[in-house]
Amino acid sequence: MTMSLRIIPVVLAFGLLATACGDGEATSTEVVTPEEVAAADTAGVTVRMVTHDSFTVTDGLFDAFTTETGITVDLVAGGDAGEVVARAILTAGEPEADVMFGIDNTFLQRGLDAGLFVAYESPALDVVPDEFELDADHRVTPVDFGDVCLNYWTEALPGGEVPASLDDLTKPEFASTFVTQDPESSSPGFAFFLSTIAAYGEEGWEDYWQQLADGGVSVTTGWNEAYYGEFVAGGGDKAIVTSYATSPVAEVLFSDPPVDTPPTGVVLDSCWRQIEFAGILAGTEHPEAAAKLVDFLLSETFQEDIPLNMFVSPVNTDVELPEVFTANNAVPTRTLTLPPAEIEANRAAWTERWAEIVLR
């Protein structure tokens, strides 16, 4: 899996961001209406969309959008997801782009608190389940979702026993062969960390990590170092890794020699639900054109392109998924999540305590 399978290490200047955000929500009062968007003449407009570095689409995907609207799309890679949000906060009100793609539910509250986005309720949301719309004011629009889950290399598991839950991971035979990522420097690492807080609560997550640390859990800086370093897939000796529900899809697509059955499995009771959003940046000179691009991100044309390029699922329920994706994507028995405001309020304290337990 050398493609962009949500490989988003989050290396942040937490203090700088906290200073930029301030203490309360700085909600933008700007609103774009569907009526204004429909009436706008956008021919000849260029819309810049800043994305994280893992944004990948088929070449020429935006050509049809340009033909229909007259809008040219300029994609700007802004680093990892955290860096994209950080840069937007530092340039709030005078944005370097018109649209942001890739802010997820772990950073959403930070972006909302900074007043980054213009409210816009896209008519295309009628094909999106309400569960993905985390902002009632429609300052961001859900585009895709995925699940960070424990993965295991089937043939390398100790004794052939398969872990069935987060609880099983604390068994010494599993903890000692588990590699995950530092939640202070890795998006999947942070997602897995949050899943343990969601599962065990404030009273239990510290004890859970103490058991993992005592059992010999290994921690790397990022996903690549874990999956292609210490995990069996990269020649390492660890049989369990924090990765994605779609990792088996990628293993089938990119295996050399080809395989029909993925060598990896997924612990279906361990998954954290990530939702990615797009938003019109407050201060843009082209709000109606930016809104048309947001509409396009929910179109079947764009949504159908998502699964085998970014290895996440589209939010548009009318989209037919590729057979190789549906056949090998793991569907969790439950998905763990926390409110974005709770994540933002506790991020620093939680990760500091985690480091004391695991990295001391």
Secondary structure, 3 states (H helix, E strand, C coil): CCCCCCCCCCCCCHHHHHHHHCCCCCCCCCEECHHHHHHCCCCCCEEEEEECCCCCCCCCCCHHHHHHHCCEEEEEECCCHHHHHHHHHHCCCCCCCCEEEEEECCCHHHHHHCCCEEEECCHHHHHCCHHHCCCCCCCCEEEEEEEEEEEEEHHHCHHHCCCCCHHHHCCHHHHCCEEEECCCCCHHHHHHHHHHHHHHHHHHHHHHHHHHHHHCCEEECCHHHHHHHHEHHHCCCECEEEEECCHHHHHHHHCCCCCCCCCEEECCCCEEEEEEEEEEECCCCCHHHHHHHHHHHCCHHHHCCCHHHHCCEECCCCCCCCHHHHHHCCCCCCEECCCHHHHHHHHHHHHHHHHHHHCC
